[in-house]
Amino acid sequence: MNLASIIDEHPSNAVAVVSRGRPTTYGELRDQVAHLRGGFAELGLVAGDRIALVCGNNWYFAVSYLAALGVGLVVVPLNPSAPGPELTRQLAVTGARAVVVSPAAAKAVATIDRAELPELEHVVDTAGIDLEGATSLDELMEAEPMMGLVPREDDDLAVLVFTSGTAGAPRAAMLTHGNLLANLRQIQSFEGRRQQPEDVSFGVLPLSHIFGLNVVLGLSLYAGSSVVLVERFDPSSSAEAIERHGVTVIAGVPTMWAAWASLPGLGPDTFSTVRIASSGAAKLPVETAQLFEDRFDVRITEGYGLTESSPVATTATGTDAPWGSIGAPLPGVEVRLVDADGEDVLIGDAGELWLRGPNVFIGYWGDPEATERCLSPEGWYRTGDVAVVDDHGHLYLVDRVKDIIIVSGFNVFPAEVEEVLNEHPAVDRCAVVGVPHPHSGEAVKAYVMLEDGRSAEEDDIVAWCSDRLARYKCPDKVMFVDELPIALSGKLVRRELR
């Protein structure tokens, strides 16, 4: 087997990828990928070597990803907007022998310190930009003869994907060919989430993150449908593209849905072709989902997943789960909610969410201690997220274990406080963290962004919370800020606030 074989059985004349307005059929894509496999082999790259893709959401990424997997390389997708020092660290950690660079990332890659990267031998340039020692992707595409797929086993490493780092420094999660393919099969076996060959997906989620990589690009190619790749999210132009291409499937993050829901000038039929609208990576505010459905008659459903689960573990799509629920586990995914002693909690009680299944990763690259902490000997992945389940089997995400604030022995979930803060008429967005306190151990601190043109005093915010929360849950301190630290995945990075 080889994950790259997912494109092999689809009709040659069906459109696989639309990038920068240009369609590429499955027949063309197979031919291009086969040529590039030969090009990578001519560079001397062999199965198991790491190759970094520092590309935006475009054809360059898609063809390089499939070709690298096909020749047995381990793909390391990296954020093309990352600065040189960050790229240097990630290339060093993974020991990449080659890197494919898109125009958007050329300047950053040109600043990396090659002296710190002794294993980096090849820079593959996608647009003829003058990078020292670079090889043109076009030249590699001319390789003859074309090369076939290199067989891989289920447990052979396919990609190293850096986690978003919301709970600590980013680590490279090891995902195998079997992990990624298993998750594609799990999603497709879930009746309400199944993608059809006639579907058109909207590919604006970064392909350097597992959500965009496997749920958008991977799933579209596995299903034989089309994916419209978009390199930068702009609410207005994205809405136009969705109408123009007749997009039927959108996987997004809460900030995307909120931007569309509040954007003036969009007609009620803007999203009329969309049949699946799903949200992940962060909690979707119920008011955003309601506003979007009221305005466009499209229901957004939530799911849950992590880089370490390839990524989808649960989905509310195709279920009767109410707003705010992350739905039910996908087929083949086992879920437990456990207490601090590792015992299963009762229905309605909060517990840490544990996952097990063929989609769960095999560990963190070069970090056996972190791997041992999160993977049990029985194969359970301890997610660090807290959830509850109701009598109908619907799961609800509460918070992260590591984000729990302990005030005088009482547990405070930041998400609960944030929900109350967000109900304040002057509050636009907020974040809550725990800070040391000499008497209570920890205290609650809130960072608040106000709505444009609105004002509020710290005492007003504290009083608002006091009327709605137990005293120990109320913020002791409120800081007014102009912005909050948000990862590329859309998640709040609490460690930066701490």
ABEGO torsion letter per residue (X at the ends): XBAAAAAAABBAABBABBBGGBBBBAAAAAAAAAAAAAAAAAAGBBBGBBBBBBBBBBAAAAAAAAAAAAAGBBBBBBBAABBAAAAAAAAAAAGBABBBBBAAAAAAAAABBAAABAABABBBBAAGBBBBGBBBAAAAAABOBBBBBBBBBAABBABBBBBAGAAEBBBBBBBBAAAAAAAAAAAAABAAABBBAABBBBBABBAABAAAAAAAAAAAAAAGBBBBBBABBBAAAAAAAAAAAGBABBBBBAAAAAAAAABBGBBAAAAAABABBBBBGBBBBAAAAAAAAAAAGBBBBBBBBBAAAOABABBABGBABBBGBAEBBBBGBBBBBBBAAGBBBBBGBBBBBBBBEAABBAEBBGBAAAAAAABBAAGBBBAGBBBBBBAAGBBBBABBAAABBBBGGBBBBAAAAAAAAAABAABABBBBBBBBBAAAGBBBBBBBBBBBGBBBBAAAAAAAAAAABBAAABBABBBBBABBBBBAAGBBBAAAAX
